[in-house]
Amino acid sequence: FTMLSHRWGIGEPLLRDIEGRRIYDLDGTEGLAKLQKFCLLSLRRGFPQAWSDTRCIDEDRSAELQEAMGSMFWWYHRSSLTTAYLSNVSDTASLASRVWCKRGWTLQELLASPTLVFYVQDWSLALNSDANNHKTDPAMLEEVQRRPELRCCTSKHFCPGSAGLDRASSMRMDDARSRLSYYPPEDVAYSLFGIFKVYLRSAENALGRLLVEIISQSGDISVLNWVG
């Protein structure tokens, strides 16, 4: 199965909007067109199943939404391919998508995905690279490294859990996290659960309890800098 990494835009279709309907028979919004294109690309690459957060999570059910946010790292980690869509990049020779790079969930999705391919606004391959995995393409890695938010995200085989993060990696991740935008604010915790191999069943004080778990596993109190 494939996963979509993207920034929400105008008119994103939710599960209730398209449940029980064939998406290719619908028209209207930019968000729907994005979903259709993503599904078609997945089929053309030989994957009959495609996952998008807008379509595959019932946001009207809080328990399902919370469970999904806690499980998302593993879904990306087990996927065959992640499609990263840079909706505001029109030049195939650039990855300068401040909107997508600054998105809080991008850190998790880049680290978790073993295989990832970038597409720009018109769904052309970024940098015109036809590599099966842009995480192993030297030119693509060089572009990603130019974004300070993403310099810690180029590992193809990331090992989740604080025990697998050395001091240097932890500092790079701290720097990356500080540059990212999170809305709502509790997403800073949700988007780090999988990276540190922590699962919390309750949303109450999620960030505080996440930090306690990280410190108990690693003994690294520098993570307290995340809350000032």
Secondary structure as UniProt FT lines:
FT   STRAND          2..5
FT   TURN            10..11
FT   HELIX           15..18
FT   TURN            19..20
FT   HELIX           23..25
FT   HELIX           30..44
FT   TURN            45..46
FT   STRAND          50..51
FT   HELIX           53..56
FT   TURN            59..60
FT   HELIX           62..78
FT   STRAND          81..85
FT   TURN            87..88
FT   TURN            92..93
FT   HELIX           98..101
FT   TURN            104..105
FT   HELIX           106..112
FT   STRAND          116..119
FT   TURN            121..122
FT   HELIX           126..128
FT   HELIX           134..136
FT   HELIX           138..145
FT   HELIX           148..150
FT   TURN            151..152
FT   HELIX           162..164
FT   HELIX           167..179
FT   TURN            185..186
FT   HELIX           187..190
FT   TURN            191..197
FT   TURN            204..205
FT   HELIX           206..218
FT   HELIX           221..227
//
